[in-house]
């Protein structure tokens, strides 16, 4: 039985508007100095590749339904060969039980998980200062 191979096309770098979006979300979790330092770290971080299933586990987040309008939009992008932006992550700490934070790209992670949970997602990871 043949299986379909899903190809996801990625941009080389996150889109510029992803950084202010990440900052806007992170401002709900930390003060401006910490958020500024984290966003600077994200901008400087290299691209790494992590699987959708591992990202969701590390962030301790639920998998959103493919019926979610934003997840569905990203699934359509995948199906039509459009490029997706790499995601922005803030490293957690298993020693303290602090989950990783998906600062930008939660819907993309869920869409990739629905397409194939083992697809490696390009990401930038920052550490908390």
MOPAC internal coordinates of N, CA, C and O (Angstrom, degrees):
PM7 1SCF
backbone

  N    0.0000 0     0.00 0     0.00 0    0    0    0
  C    1.4473 1     0.00 0     0.00 0    1    0    0
  C    1.5227 1   109.12 1     0.00 0    2    1    0
  O    1.2310 1   119.80 1   -55.25 1    3    2    1
  N    1.3136 1   117.99 1   124.75 1    3    2    1
  C    1.4614 1   122.95 1  -179.66 1    5    3    2
  C    1.5250 1   109.98 1   -80.87 1    6    5    3
  O    1.2310 1   121.04 1   -36.79 1    7    6    5
  N    1.3248 1   115.62 1   143.21 1    7    6    5
  C    1.4607 1   120.13 1   175.78 1    9    7    6
  C    1.5148 1   109.01 1  -113.81 1   10    9    7
  O    1.2310 1   121.39 1   -34.51 1   11   10    9
  N    1.3153 1   114.95 1   145.49 1   11   10    9
  C    1.4560 1   119.78 1   177.91 1   13   11   10
  C    1.5218 1   109.33 1   -77.03 1   14   13   11
  O    1.2310 1   121.17 1   -44.32 1   15   14   13
  N    1.3128 1   115.37 1   135.68 1   15   14   13
  C    1.4604 1   120.12 1   175.36 1   17   15   14
  C    1.5191 1   107.11 1   -97.39 1   18   17   15
  O    1.2310 1   121.33 1   -54.88 1   19   18   17
  N    1.3143 1   115.06 1   125.12 1   19   18   17
  C    1.4566 1   120.50 1  -179.07 1   21   19   18
  C    1.5197 1   108.19 1   -91.62 1   22   21   19
  O    1.2310 1   121.00 1   -53.61 1   23   22   21
  N    1.3149 1   115.69 1   126.39 1   23   22   21
  C    1.4529 1   121.27 1   176.10 1   25   23   22
  C    1.5140 1   108.23 1  -107.27 1   26   25   23
  O    1.2310 1   121.13 1   -54.56 1   27   26   25
  N    1.3203 1   115.44 1   125.44 1   27   26   25
  C    1.4550 1   121.04 1   176.92 1   29   27   26
  C    1.5226 1   107.27 1  -110.30 1   30   29   27
  O    1.2310 1   120.88 1   -47.68 1   31   30   29
  N    1.2962 1   115.93 1   132.32 1   31   30   29
  C    1.4628 1   121.78 1   179.78 1   33   31   30
  C    1.5163 1   108.81 1   -99.84 1   34   33   31
  O    1.2310 1   121.43 1   -48.46 1   35   34   33
  N    1.3411 1   114.88 1   131.54 1   35   34   33
  C    1.4631 1   120.92 1  -175.65 1   37   35   34
  C    1.5231 1   111.00 1  -120.21 1   38   37   35
  O    1.2310 1   121.09 1   -33.08 1   39   38   37
  N    1.2887 1   115.53 1   146.92 1   39   38   37
  C    1.4657 1   120.93 1   170.35 1   41   39   38
  C    1.5282 1   106.77 1   -72.16 1   42   41   39
  O    1.2310 1   120.45 1   -23.19 1   43   42   41
  N    1.3250 1   116.74 1   156.81 1   43   42   41
  C    1.4680 1   120.38 1   179.96 1   45   43   42
  C    1.5252 1   112.20 1   -69.99 1   46   45   43
  O    1.2310 1   120.69 1   148.48 1   47   46   45
  N    1.3210 1   116.28 1   -31.52 1   47   46   45
  C    1.4645 1   122.89 1  -177.87 1   49   47   46
  C    1.5277 1   108.91 1  -137.91 1   50   49   47
  O    1.2310 1   120.11 1   -23.17 1   51   50   49
  N    1.3383 1   117.40 1   156.83 1   51   50   49
  C    1.4621 1   118.70 1   173.82 1   53   51   50
  C    1.5311 1   110.19 1   -59.59 1   54   53   51
  O    1.2310 1   121.08 1   -27.86 1   55   54   53
  N    1.3143 1   115.54 1   152.14 1   55   54   53
  C    1.4549 1   119.65 1   176.73 1   57   55   54
  C    1.5219 1   109.04 1   -69.42 1   58   57   55
  O    1.2310 1   120.40 1   -30.03 1   59   58   57
  N    1.3190 1   116.83 1   149.97 1   59   58   57
  C    1.4681 1   120.87 1  -176.60 1   61   59   58
  C    1.5261 1   111.40 1   -57.05 1   62   61   59
  O    1.2310 1   119.82 1   142.28 1   63   62   61
  N    1.3211 1   117.94 1   -37.72 1   63   62   61
  C    1.4716 1   119.78 1  -177.85 1   65   63   62
  C    1.5306 1   112.73 1   -71.44 1   66   65   63
  O    1.2310 1   119.64 1   168.84 1   67   66   65
  N    1.3465 1   118.29 1   -11.16 1   67   66   65
  C    1.4681 1   120.58 1   177.92 1   69   67   66
  C    1.5301 1   111.42 1   -68.56 1   70   69   67
  O    1.2310 1   119.99 1   148.30 1   71   70   69
  N    1.3217 1   117.63 1   -31.70 1   71   70   69
  C    1.4671 1   120.26 1  -177.96 1   73   71   70
  C    1.5277 1   112.20 1   -68.78 1   74   73   71
  O    1.2310 1   118.78 1   131.95 1   75   74   73
  N    1.3457 1   119.93 1   -48.05 1   75   74   73
  C    1.4651 1   118.46 1   175.12 1   77   75   74
  C    1.5319 1   112.32 1   -64.60 1   78   77   75
  O    1.2310 1   120.19 1   147.99 1   79   78   77
  N    1.3360 1   117.25 1   -32.01 1   79   78   77
  C    1.4675 1   119.86 1   176.51 1   81   79   78
  C    1.5259 1   109.84 1   -64.59 1   82   81   79
  O    1.2310 1   120.58 1   137.58 1   83   82   81
  N    1.3224 1   116.50 1   -42.42 1   83   82   81
  C    1.4680 1   120.67 1   177.00 1   85   83   82
  C    1.5214 1   110.24 1   -62.94 1   86   85   83
  O    1.2310 1   120.30 1   136.13 1   87   86   85
  N    1.3275 1   117.03 1   -43.87 1   87   86   85
  C    1.4661 1   121.08 1   179.74 1   89   87   86
  C    1.5240 1   110.48 1   -61.43 1   90   89   87
  O    1.2310 1   120.19 1   137.78 1   91   90   89
  N    1.3171 1   117.24 1   -42.22 1   91   90   89
  C    1.4602 1   121.27 1  -179.67 1   93   91   90
  C    1.5227 1   110.53 1   -59.50 1   94   93   91
  O    1.2310 1   120.27 1   136.11 1   95   94   93
  N    1.3293 1   117.09 1   -43.89 1   95   94   93
  C    1.4578 1   120.76 1   177.76 1   97   95   94
  C    1.5303 1   110.93 1   -67.76 1   98   97   95
  O    1.2310 1   120.42 1   133.55 1   99   98   97
  N    1.3237 1   116.81 1   -46.45 1   99   98   97
  C    1.4680 1   120.48 1  -177.04 1  101   99   98
  C    1.5284 1   112.43 1   -63.41 1  102  101   99
  O    1.2310 1   120.25 1   152.77 1  103  102  101
  N    1.3435 1   117.13 1   -27.23 1  103  102  101
  C    1.4679 1   120.53 1   178.19 1  105  103  102
  C    1.5274 1   111.85 1   -64.34 1  106  105  103
  O    1.2310 1   120.16 1   163.96 1  107  106  105
  N    1.3324 1   117.30 1   -16.04 1  107  106  105
  C    1.4609 1   120.65 1   173.86 1  109  107  106
  C    1.5262 1   111.36 1   -78.25 1  110  109  107
  O    1.2310 1   120.56 1   164.09 1  111  110  109
  N    1.3220 1   116.53 1   -15.91 1  111  110  109
  C    1.4618 1   121.60 1  -174.00 1  113  111  110
  C    1.5222 1   114.24 1  -112.57 1  114  113  111
  O    1.2310 1   120.23 1   160.89 1  115  114  113
  N    1.3361 1   117.17 1   -19.11 1  115  114  113
  C    1.4726 1   120.34 1  -175.47 1  117  115  114
  C    1.5208 1   109.94 1  -153.83 1  118  117  115
  O    1.2310 1   121.49 1   -13.50 1  119  118  117
  N    1.3341 1   114.76 1   166.50 1  119  118  117
  C    1.4538 1   120.91 1   179.96 1  121  119  118
  C    1.5175 1   112.54 1   -76.34 1  122  121  119
  O    1.2310 1   121.13 1   -11.33 1  123  122  121
  N    1.3430 1   115.45 1   168.67 1  123  122  121
  C    1.4662 1   121.01 1  -174.13 1  125  123  122
  C    1.5312 1   114.93 1   -58.90 1  126  125  123
  O    1.2310 1   119.52 1   142.65 1  127  126  125
  N    1.3222 1   118.52 1   -37.35 1  127  126  125
  C    1.4685 1   120.31 1  -178.76 1  129  127  126
  C    1.5337 1   110.78 1   -66.23 1  130  129  127
  O    1.2310 1   121.12 1   136.55 1  131  130  129
  N    1.3169 1   115.46 1   -43.45 1  131  130  129
  C    1.4657 1   119.38 1   179.48 1  133  131  130
  C    1.5251 1   109.89 1   -66.36 1  134  133  131
  O    1.2310 1   120.38 1   135.66 1  135  134  133
  N    1.3297 1   116.88 1   -44.34 1  135  134  133
  C    1.4659 1   120.66 1  -179.63 1  137  135  134
  C    1.5210 1   110.45 1   -61.33 1  138  137  135
  O    1.2310 1   120.08 1   136.47 1  139  138  137
  N    1.3054 1   117.46 1   -43.53 1  139  138  137
  C    1.4645 1   121.05 1   179.23 1  141  139  138
  C    1.5317 1   110.96 1   -60.76 1  142  141  139
  O    1.2310 1   120.56 1   136.35 1  143  142  141
  N    1.3376 1   116.53 1   -43.65 1  143  142  141
  C    1.4661 1   120.44 1   179.53 1  145  143  142
  C    1.5259 1   110.86 1   -64.85 1  146  145  143
  O    1.2310 1   120.05 1   139.23 1  147  146  145
  N    1.3261 1   117.52 1   -40.77 1  147  146  145
  C    1.4648 1   121.16 1   179.98 1  149  147  146
  C    1.5265 1   110.70 1   -65.81 1  150  149  147
  O    1.2310 1   120.11 1   136.04 1  151  150  149
  N    1.3349 1   117.39 1   -43.96 1  151  150  149
  C    1.4642 1   120.35 1  -179.70 1  153  151  150
  C    1.5305 1   110.23 1   -65.19 1  154  153  151
  O    1.2310 1   120.11 1   141.26 1  155  154  153
  N    1.3316 1   117.39 1   -38.74 1  155  154  153
  C    1.4755 1   120.16 1   175.33 1  157  155  154
  C    1.5264 1   110.11 1   -61.13 1  158  157  155
  O    1.2310 1   120.48 1   138.45 1  159  158  157
  N    1.3304 1   116.69 1   -41.55 1  159  158  157
  C    1.4678 1   121.65 1   178.83 1  161  159  158
  C    1.5348 1   110.45 1   -65.00 1  162  161  159
  O    1.2310 1   120.37 1   140.28 1  163  162  161
  N    1.3329 1   116.89 1   -39.72 1  163  162  161
  C    1.4689 1   120.36 1   177.48 1  165  163  162
  C    1.5216 1   111.25 1   -62.40 1  166  165  163
  O    1.2310 1   120.57 1   136.27 1  167  166  165
  N    1.3300 1   116.52 1   -43.73 1  167  166  165
  C    1.4701 1   120.04 1   179.84 1  169  167  166
  C    1.5317 1   111.26 1   -60.18 1  170  169  167
  O    1.2310 1   120.34 1   142.69 1  171  170  169
  N    1.3323 1   116.95 1   -37.31 1  171  170  169
  C    1.4657 1   121.58 1  -176.38 1  173  171  170
  C    1.5320 1   113.45 1   -85.66 1  174  173  171
  O    1.2310 1   120.32 1   163.65 1  175  174  173
  N    1.3211 1   117.00 1   -16.35 1  175  174  173
  C    1.4658 1   120.94 1  -174.32 1  177  175  174
  C    1.5264 1   111.55 1   -67.74 1  178  177  175
  O    1.2310 1   120.64 1   -34.14 1  179  178  177
  N    1.3206 1   116.38 1   145.86 1  179  178  177
  C    1.4775 1   119.62 1   174.24 1  181  179  178
  C    1.5293 1   109.91 1   -75.90 1  182  181  179
  O    1.2310 1   121.22 1   -19.24 1  183  182  181
  N    1.3031 1   115.27 1   160.76 1  183  182  181
  C    1.4685 1   120.66 1   173.93 1  185  183  182
  C    1.5294 1   108.41 1   -77.55 1  186  185  183
  O    1.2310 1   121.19 1   -49.26 1  187  186  185
  N    1.3301 1   115.34 1   130.74 1  187  186  185
  C    1.4620 1   122.61 1   172.71 1  189  187  186
  C    1.5315 1   106.73 1  -122.51 1  190  189  187
  O    1.2310 1   119.99 1   -10.35 1  191  190  189
  N    1.2929 1   117.62 1   169.65 1  191  190  189
  C    1.4617 1   121.32 1  -179.00 1  193  191  190
  C    1.5254 1   109.65 1  -123.95 1  194  193  191
  O    1.2310 1   121.16 1   -53.23 1  195  194  193
  N    1.3325 1   115.38 1   126.77 1  195  194  193
  C    1.4679 1   122.22 1  -179.64 1  197  195  194
  C    1.5247 1   109.42 1  -134.46 1  198  197  195
  O    1.2310 1   120.55 1   -31.81 1  199  198  197
  N    1.3243 1   116.56 1   148.19 1  199  198  197
  C    1.4652 1   121.49 1  -178.82 1  201  199  198
  C    1.5282 1   111.21 1   -76.86 1  202  201  199
  O    1.2310 1   121.23 1   -34.45 1  203  202  201
  N    1.3371 1   115.26 1   145.55 1  203  202  201
  C    1.4662 1   121.49 1  -179.19 1  205  203  202
  C    1.5269 1   111.25 1   -55.86 1  206  205  203
  O    1.2310 1   120.37 1   135.00 1  207  206  205
  N    1.3256 1   116.89 1   -45.00 1  207  206  205
  C    1.4643 1   119.50 1  -177.09 1  209  207  206
  C    1.5243 1   111.58 1   -62.06 1  210  209  207
  O    1.2310 1   120.13 1   144.81 1  211  210  209
  N    1.3346 1   117.36 1   -35.19 1  211  210  209
  C    1.4616 1   120.67 1  -179.89 1  213  211  210
  C    1.5263 1   111.50 1   -75.22 1  214  213  211
  O    1.2310 1   120.53 1   144.30 1  215  214  213
  N    1.3213 1   116.59 1   -35.70 1  215  214  213
  C    1.4680 1   120.32 1   178.10 1  217  215  214
  C    1.5253 1   109.97 1   -63.27 1  218  217  215
  O    1.2310 1   120.32 1   133.00 1  219  218  217
  N    1.3282 1   117.00 1   -47.00 1  219  218  217
  C    1.4656 1   119.95 1   179.90 1  221  219  218
  C    1.5255 1   111.18 1   -63.16 1  222  221  219
  O    1.2310 1   120.26 1   140.07 1  223  222  221
  N    1.3099 1   117.10 1   -39.93 1  223  222  221
  C    1.4810 1   120.10 1   178.27 1  225  223  222
  C    1.5177 1   110.93 1   -63.85 1  226  225  223
  O    1.2310 1   120.37 1   133.62 1  227  226  225
  N    1.3403 1   116.89 1   -46.38 1  227  226  225
  C    1.4612 1   120.37 1  -177.83 1  229  227  226
  C    1.5275 1   111.62 1   -65.93 1  230  229  227
  O    1.2310 1   120.71 1   147.67 1  231  230  229
  N    1.3245 1   116.26 1   -32.33 1  231  230  229
  C    1.4634 1   120.51 1   179.19 1  233  231  230
  C    1.5308 1   111.49 1   -84.93 1  234  233  231
  O    1.2310 1   120.37 1   170.26 1  235  234  233
  N    1.3150 1   116.89 1    -9.74 1  235  234  233
  C    1.4605 1   122.71 1  -178.09 1  237  235  234
  C    1.5291 1   111.31 1    55.23 1  238  237  235
  O    1.2310 1   121.26 1  -137.74 1  239  238  237
  N    1.3405 1   115.19 1    42.26 1  239  238  237
  C    1.4586 1   121.58 1  -179.83 1  241  239  238
  C    1.5149 1   111.08 1  -109.08 1  242  241  239
  O    1.2310 1   121.12 1   -27.95 1  243  242  241
  N    1.3107 1   115.46 1   152.05 1  243  242  241
  C    1.4498 1   122.21 1   175.84 1  245  243  242
  C    1.5275 1   109.78 1   -76.39 1  246  245  243
  O    1.2310 1   120.92 1   -31.37 1  247  246  245
  N    1.3103 1   115.85 1   148.63 1  247  246  245
  C    1.4563 1   121.96 1   172.99 1  249  247  246
  C    1.5211 1   107.83 1   -76.35 1  250  249  247
  O    1.2310 1   120.34 1   -60.59 1  251  250  249
  N    1.3299 1   116.95 1   119.41 1  251  250  249
  C    1.4585 1   120.77 1   178.24 1  253  251  250
  C    1.5250 1   109.73 1   -71.91 1  254  253  251
  O    1.2310 1   120.80 1   -29.11 1  255  254  253
  N    1.3033 1   116.08 1   150.89 1  255  254  253
  C    1.4636 1   122.83 1  -179.75 1  257  255  254
  C    1.5231 1   111.19 1   -66.44 1  258  257  255
  O    1.2310 1   120.29 1   -31.39 1  259  258  257
  N    1.3322 1   117.05 1   148.61 1  259  258  257
  C    1.4677 1   118.90 1   174.48 1  261  259  258
  C    1.5278 1   111.56 1   -65.90 1  262  261  259
  O    1.2310 1   120.09 1   168.09 1  263  262  261
  N    1.3297 1   117.44 1   -11.91 1  263  262  261
  C    1.4591 1   121.48 1   176.42 1  265  263  262
  C    1.5262 1   112.31 1   -81.39 1  266  265  263
  O    1.2310 1   119.94 1   166.34 1  267  266  265
  N    1.3326 1   117.72 1   -13.66 1  267  266  265
  C    1.4645 1   120.21 1   175.08 1  269  267  266
  C    1.5210 1   107.88 1   -58.76 1  270  269  267
  O    1.2310 1   119.95 1   -47.88 1  271  270  269
  N    1.3176 1   117.70 1   132.12 1  271  270  269
  C    1.4688 1   119.87 1  -172.58 1  273  271  270
  C    1.5222 1   113.43 1   -59.62 1  274  273  271
  O    1.2310 1   119.84 1   145.72 1  275  274  273
  N    1.3262 1   117.90 1   -34.28 1  275  274  273
  C    1.4634 1   120.10 1  -179.12 1  277  275  274
  C    1.5246 1   111.56 1   -77.50 1  278  277  275
  O    1.2310 1   120.47 1   142.30 1  279  278  277
  N    1.3185 1   116.71 1   -37.70 1  279  278  277
  C    1.4638 1   120.97 1   175.64 1  281  279  278
  C    1.5241 1   109.01 1   -64.97 1  282  281  279
  O    1.2310 1   120.58 1   134.80 1  283  282  281
  N    1.3266 1   116.50 1   -45.20 1  283  282  281
  C    1.4604 1   120.93 1   178.88 1  285  283  282
  C    1.5267 1   111.20 1   -59.15 1  286  285  283
  O    1.2310 1   120.46 1   138.10 1  287  286  285
  N    1.3370 1   116.73 1   -41.90 1  287  286  285
  C    1.4667 1   120.65 1   178.57 1  289  287  286
  C    1.5272 1   110.29 1   -59.63 1  290  289  287
  O    1.2310 1   120.23 1   137.62 1  291  290  289
  N    1.3371 1   117.16 1   -42.38 1  291  290  289
  C    1.4655 1   119.98 1   179.57 1  293  291  290
  C    1.5277 1   111.44 1   -71.29 1  294  293  291
  O    1.2310 1   119.84 1   145.69 1  295  294  293
  N    1.3187 1   117.91 1   -34.31 1  295  294  293
  C    1.4718 1   120.11 1   175.65 1  297  295  294
  C    1.5309 1   110.53 1   -63.87 1  298  297  295
  O    1.2310 1   120.46 1   142.79 1  299  298  297
  N    1.3122 1   116.72 1   -37.21 1  299  298  297
  C    1.4657 1   120.44 1   176.63 1  301  299  298
  C    1.5255 1   110.21 1   -65.96 1  302  301  299
  O    1.2310 1   120.34 1   139.14 1  303  302  301
  N    1.3333 1   116.95 1   -40.86 1  303  302  301
  C    1.4702 1   120.24 1   176.92 1  305  303  302
  C    1.5271 1   110.30 1   -59.66 1  306  305  303
  O    1.2310 1   120.48 1   136.90 1  307  306  305
  N    1.3211 1   116.68 1   -43.10 1  307  306  305
  C    1.4677 1   120.75 1   179.20 1  309  307  306
  C    1.5305 1   109.68 1   -61.72 1  310  309  307
  O    1.2310 1   120.52 1   132.69 1  311  310  309
  N    1.3262 1   116.61 1   -47.31 1  311  310  309
  C    1.4603 1   121.49 1  -176.82 1  313  311  310
  C    1.5217 1   112.58 1   -65.00 1  314  313  311
  O    1.2310 1   120.41 1   150.32 1  315  314  313
  N    1.3359 1   116.81 1   -29.68 1  315  314  313
  C    1.4666 1   120.27 1  -177.50 1  317  315  314
  C    1.5285 1   112.75 1   -98.71 1  318  317  315
  O    1.2310 1   120.28 1  -174.66 1  319  318  317
  N    1.3338 1   117.07 1     5.34 1  319  318  317
  C    1.4597 1   120.64 1   175.00 1  321  319  318
  C    1.5196 1   115.19 1    78.74 1  322  321  319
  O    1.2310 1   119.86 1  -164.06 1  323  322  321
  N    1.3175 1   117.87 1    15.94 1  323  322  321
  C    1.4712 1   120.11 1   177.61 1  325  323  322
  C    1.5266 1   109.47 1   -76.98 1  326  325  323
  O    1.2310 1   120.95 1   -25.50 1  327  326  325
  N    1.3191 1   115.79 1   154.50 1  327  326  325
  C    1.4613 1   119.99 1  -178.10 1  329  327  326
  C    1.5236 1   111.10 1   -83.31 1  330  329  327
  O    1.2310 1   121.82 1   -35.84 1  331  330  329
  N    1.3254 1   114.12 1   144.16 1  331  330  329
  C    1.4574 1   122.11 1   176.29 1  333  331  330
  C    1.5191 1   109.04 1  -109.21 1  334  333  331
  O    1.2310 1   121.36 1   -27.93 1  335  334  333
  N    1.3039 1   115.00 1   152.07 1  335  334  333
  C    1.4571 1   121.41 1   178.58 1  337  335  334
  C    1.5297 1   109.97 1   -84.35 1  338  337  335
  O    1.2310 1   119.79 1   -41.27 1  339  338  337
  N    1.3345 1   118.01 1   138.73 1  339  338  337
  C    1.4604 1   119.81 1   173.06 1  341  339  338
  C    1.5340 1   110.78 1   -56.68 1  342  341  339
  O    1.2310 1   120.42 1   -21.92 1  343  342  341
  N    1.3066 1   116.81 1   158.08 1  343  342  341
  C    1.4580 1   120.32 1  -176.42 1  345  343  342
  C    1.5325 1   110.80 1   -97.21 1  346  345  343
  O    1.2310 1   121.79 1   -17.16 1  347  346  345
  N    1.3310 1   114.18 1   162.84 1  347  346  345
  C    1.4643 1   121.58 1  -178.60 1  349  347  346
  C    1.5195 1   108.93 1  -117.04 1  350  349  347
  O    1.2310 1   120.66 1   -56.27 1  351  350  349
  N    1.3238 1   116.35 1   123.73 1  351  350  349
  C    1.4590 1   123.14 1  -175.15 1  353  351  350
  C    1.5206 1   111.70 1  -123.01 1  354  353  351
  O    1.2310 1   120.98 1   -28.71 1  355  354  353
  N    1.3217 1   115.74 1   151.29 1  355  354  353
  C    1.4642 1   121.74 1   171.28 1  357  355  354
  C    1.5240 1   106.14 1  -118.51 1  358  357  355
  O    1.2310 1   121.31 1   -57.14 1  359  358  357
  N    1.3218 1   115.09 1   122.86 1  359  358  357
  C    1.4653 1   121.47 1  -174.69 1  361  359  358
  C    1.5296 1   111.43 1   -61.00 1  362  361  359
  O    1.2310 1   121.05 1   -42.58 1  363  362  361
  N    1.3192 1   115.60 1   137.42 1  363  362  361
  C    1.4583 1   121.70 1   174.11 1  365  363  362
  C    1.5219 1   110.31 1   -88.02 1  366  365  363
  O    1.2310 1   120.68 1    12.12 1  367  366  365
  N    1.3190 1   116.31 1  -167.88 1  367  366  365
  C    1.4624 1   121.01 1   178.72 1  369  367  366
  C    1.5247 1   108.33 1  -145.34 1  370  369  367
  O    1.2310 1   120.45 1   -73.14 1  371  370  369
  N    1.3248 1   116.75 1   106.86 1  371  370  369
  C    1.4608 1   120.21 1  -177.59 1  373  371  370
  C    1.5253 1   111.96 1   -67.30 1  374  373  371
  O    1.2310 1   120.15 1   158.51 1  375  374  373
  N    1.3299 1   117.33 1   -21.49 1  375  374  373
  C    1.4709 1   119.65 1   179.31 1  377  375  374
  C    1.5233 1   111.22 1   -66.73 1  378  377  375
  O    1.2310 1   120.57 1   147.85 1  379  378  377
  N    1.3228 1   116.52 1   -32.15 1  379  378  377
  C    1.4673 1   120.87 1  -178.52 1  381  379  378
  C    1.5233 1   112.28 1  -106.96 1  382  381  379
  O    1.2310 1   120.29 1   178.35 1  383  382  381
  N    1.3360 1   117.05 1    -1.65 1  383  382  381
  C    1.4534 1   120.24 1  -178.08 1  385  383  382
  C    1.5169 1   113.45 1    77.04 1  386  385  383
  O    1.2310 1   120.35 1  -161.56 1  387  386  385
  N    1.3275 1   116.93 1    18.44 1  387  386  385
  C    1.4603 1   121.68 1   179.53 1  389  387  386
  C    1.5212 1   109.08 1   -84.08 1  390  389  387
  O    1.2310 1   119.98 1   -62.33 1  391  390  389
  N    1.3404 1   117.64 1   117.67 1  391  390  389
  C    1.4627 1   119.06 1   179.99 1  393  391  390
  C    1.5248 1   112.04 1   -73.00 1  394  393  391
  O    1.2310 1   121.25 1   -22.66 1  395  394  393
  N    1.3100 1   115.21 1   157.34 1  395  394  393
  C    1.4503 1   121.13 1   172.11 1  397  395  394
  C    1.5260 1   107.35 1   -65.56 1  398  397  395
  O    1.2310 1   120.42 1   -26.51 1  399  398  397
  N    1.3344 1   116.80 1   153.49 1  399  398  397
  C    1.4604 1   122.06 1   177.90 1  401  399  398
  C    1.5245 1   108.60 1  -114.05 1  402  401  399
  O    1.2310 1   120.82 1   -51.23 1  403  402  401
  N    1.3228 1   116.05 1   128.77 1  403  402  401
  C    1.4605 1   119.95 1   169.91 1  405  403  402
  C    1.5220 1   105.65 1   -87.05 1  406  405  403
  O    1.2310 1   120.93 1   -81.06 1  407  406  405
  N    1.3284 1   115.82 1    98.94 1  407  406  405
  C    1.4592 1   120.96 1  -176.36 1  409  407  406
  C    1.5256 1   111.24 1   -72.06 1  410  409  407
  O    1.2310 1   120.19 1   146.62 1  411  410  409
  N    1.3193 1   117.25 1   -33.38 1  411  410  409
  C    1.4610 1   122.21 1   174.99 1  413  411  410
  C    1.5262 1   107.83 1  -154.01 1  414  413  411
  O    1.2310 1   120.90 1   -51.29 1  415  414  413
  N    1.3407 1   115.88 1   128.71 1  415  414  413
  C    1.4564 1   119.74 1   174.89 1  417  415  414
  C    1.5132 1   115.90 1   119.70 1  418  417  415
  O    1.2310 1   119.69 1  -167.85 1  419  418  417
  N    1.3318 1   118.20 1    12.15 1  419  418  417
  C    1.4634 1   121.30 1  -179.33 1  421  419  418
  C    1.5305 1   111.84 1   -55.48 1  422  421  419
  O    1.2310 1   120.03 1   134.88 1  423  422  421
  N    1.3172 1   117.54 1   -45.12 1  423  422  421
  C    1.4653 1   120.57 1  -178.91 1  425  423  422
  C    1.5303 1   111.09 1   -66.35 1  426  425  423
  O    1.2310 1   120.34 1   143.86 1  427  426  425
  N    1.3438 1   116.95 1   -36.14 1  427  426  425
  C    1.4658 1   120.34 1   177.70 1  429  427  426
  C    1.5249 1   110.09 1   -65.87 1  430  429  427
  O    1.2310 1   120.23 1   138.53 1  431  430  429
  N    1.3276 1   117.17 1   -41.47 1  431  430  429
  C    1.4666 1   120.55 1   178.27 1  433  431  430
  C    1.5306 1   109.83 1   -60.40 1  434  433  431
  O    1.2310 1   120.32 1   135.33 1  435  434  433
  N    1.3324 1   116.99 1   -44.67 1  435  434  433
  C    1.4674 1   120.13 1   179.88 1  437  435  434
  C    1.5239 1   111.05 1   -64.17 1  438  437  435
  O    1.2310 1   120.27 1   137.96 1  439  438  437
  N    1.3301 1   117.09 1   -42.04 1  439  438  437
  C    1.4737 1   120.01 1   178.93 1  441  439  438
  C    1.5212 1   110.74 1   -61.60 1  442  441  439
  O    1.2310 1   120.37 1   135.52 1  443  442  441
  N    1.3307 1   116.89 1   -44.48 1  443  442  441
  C    1.4631 1   120.20 1   178.89 1  445  443  442
  C    1.5277 1   109.98 1   -62.63 1  446  445  443
  O    1.2310 1   120.21 1   138.69 1  447  446  445
  N    1.3170 1   117.21 1   -41.31 1  447  446  445
  C    1.4620 1   120.70 1   178.81 1  449  447  446
  C    1.5245 1   110.55 1   -58.56 1  450  449  447
  O    1.2310 1   120.07 1   137.57 1  451  450  449
  N    1.3407 1   117.47 1   -42.43 1  451  450  449
  C    1.4655 1   120.29 1   178.43 1  453  451  450
  C    1.5251 1   111.08 1   -67.05 1  454  453  451
  O    1.2310 1   120.09 1   145.13 1  455  454  453
  N    1.3265 1   117.44 1   -34.87 1  455  454  453
  C    1.4656 1   120.64 1   179.13 1  457  455  454
  C    1.5277 1   110.67 1   -70.74 1  458  457  455
  O    1.2310 1   120.45 1   133.51 1  459  458  457
  N    1.3315 1   116.74 1   -46.49 1  459  458  457
  C    1.4682 1   123.42 1   178.01 1  461  459  458
  C    1.5188 1   106.96 1  -176.06 1  462  461  459
  O    1.2310 1   120.29 1   -69.71 1  463  462  461
  N    1.3171 1   117.06 1   110.29 1  463  462  461
  C    1.4667 1   122.04 1  -174.40 1  465  463  462
  C    1.5281 1   113.91 1   -61.59 1  466  465  463
  O    1.2310 1   120.28 1   165.27 1  467  466  465
  N    1.3228 1   117.07 1   -14.73 1  467  466  465
  C    1.4619 1   120.67 1  -178.50 1  469  467  466
  C    1.5245 1   114.08 1   -95.90 1  470  469  467
  O    1.2310 1   120.04 1  -179.69 1  471  470  469
  N    1.3262 1   117.52 1     0.31 1  471  470  469
  C    1.4626 1   119.85 1   177.66 1  473  471  470
  C    1.5239 1   108.61 1   -67.34 1  474  473  471
  O    1.2310 1   120.95 1   -48.04 1  475  474  473
  N    1.3106 1   115.79 1   131.96 1  475  474  473
  C    1.4681 1   121.08 1   178.17 1  477  475  474
  C    1.5308 1   109.21 1   -77.96 1  478  477  475
  O    1.2310 1   121.28 1   -53.14 1  479  478  477
  N    1.3102 1   115.16 1   126.86 1  479  478  477
  C    1.4712 1   122.28 1  -178.62 1  481  479  478
  C    1.5243 1   107.92 1  -101.33 1  482  481  479
  O    1.2310 1   120.01 1   -51.41 1  483  482  481
  N    1.3459 1   117.59 1   128.59 1  483  482  481
  C    1.4586 1   118.61 1   173.47 1  485  483  482
  C    1.5229 1   109.65 1   -69.70 1  486  485  483
  O    1.2310 1   121.24 1   -43.18 1  487  486  485
  N    1.3196 1   115.23 1   136.82 1  487  486  485
  C    1.4577 1   120.46 1  -176.24 1  489  487  486
  C    1.5281 1   109.99 1  -148.45 1  490  489  487
  O    1.2310 1   121.77 1   -24.32 1  491  490  489
  N    1.3135 1   114.22 1   155.68 1  491  490  489
  C    1.4654 1   121.13 1   167.71 1  493  491  490
  C    1.5167 1   106.13 1  -111.28 1  494  493  491
  O    1.2310 1   120.94 1   -43.54 1  495  494  493
  N    1.3239 1   115.81 1   136.46 1  495  494  493
  C    1.4609 1   120.69 1  -177.74 1  497  495  494
  C    1.5219 1   108.86 1  -121.15 1  498  497  495
  O    1.2310 1   121.32 1   -52.83 1  499  498  497
  N    1.3358 1   115.08 1   127.17 1  499  498  497
  C    1.4684 1   121.93 1   175.22 1  501  499  498
  C    1.5231 1   108.51 1  -108.22 1  502  501  499
  O    1.2310 1   121.76 1   -24.79 1  503  502  501
  N    1.3144 1   114.25 1   155.21 1  503  502  501
  C    1.4695 1   120.04 1   173.97 1  505  503  502
  C    1.5216 1   108.14 1  -103.59 1  506  505  503
  O    1.2310 1   120.91 1   -27.52 1  507  506  505
  N    1.3110 1   115.87 1   152.48 1  507  506  505
  C    1.4666 1   118.53 1   173.18 1  509  507  506
  C    1.5155 1   108.86 1   -68.84 1  510  509  507
  O    1.2310 1   120.40 1   -40.69 1  511  510  509
  N    1.3286 1   116.83 1   139.31 1  511  510  509
  C    1.4875 1   118.75 1  -179.50 1  513  511  510
  C    1.5149 1   111.69 1   -69.45 1  514  513  511
  O    1.2310 1   120.10 1   180.00 1  515  514  513

